[in-house]
Amino acid sequence: MLGTDAADAIEAVLLDIEGTTIPVSFVHQVLFPYARAAMPGLLAERAADPAVRAALAEIAGLAPGVAPLAQLNAWMDRDEKIGPLKALQGLAWAEGYRTGVLRAALYPDVLPALRCWHAAGLRLAVYSSGSEAAQRLIYGHTTEGDVTGLFDGFYDLSMGGKRDAASYRAILARAGWAPGRTLFLSDIVAELDAAAEAGLRTCQLVRPEDGTVAGAVHARAATLDEAARQFGLRRAA
């Protein structure tokens, strides 16, 4: 049994990425600079790519009269969670992963816990501001290989903003999960607030190496193993 009480046992876990399963430093010091450097060439060399054209059209609608690269750089400067930016960053990262320049280094506690939970029958999914394609790239190119098979779903901003309770309701509806039996793990209190409003169980990952600011409302854990202990999930040996 996965929990101590079958009536409220966790059956599914929804996970954030940055600050939860992957260090913030990997995203901000590796992925973001790589995408910024690759963006001019991507826009020039793949202008006919349908995905690039769709992103450019969306940028034109959001920022009329602004050069696409200038707008993308402005969004990157502010770390905006904007659909066309995330889509183009994902395309840039795909090339980096394909060539082996990029490899995702997860926190050391992550894969043992995910493999243990998956083996125990828990349903696992990702919800991140990065595009679904970018999420699959991260977990498909870790330093320990392709681990995408551990997950049942990958959800991005097409489901709605991460600080909006409706987004979590939409994910639950899509996945067919019960809110009271679903645990959401994130380092961001506002995201946890939204998930809790939608009825999910919540736990904040407070990673000392990332300097995470701990909240006072949600359960807190420094590792996935600690979260497993608090919520009665099977723990990695």
Buried (B, 14 or more C-beta within 10 A) or exposed (E): EBBEEEEEBBBBBBBBBBBBBBBBEBBEEBBBEBBBEBBEEBBEEBEEBEBBEEBBEBBBEBBEEEEBBEBBBEBBEEEEBBBBBBBBBBBBBBBBBEEEEBBBBBBEBBBBBBBBBBEEEBBBBBBBBBBBBBBBBBBBBBEEEEBBEBBBBBBBBEBBBBBBBEBBBBBBEEBEBEBBBBBBBBBBBEBBBBBBBBBBBBBBBBBEEBEBEEBEEBBBBBBBBBBBEEBBBBBBE
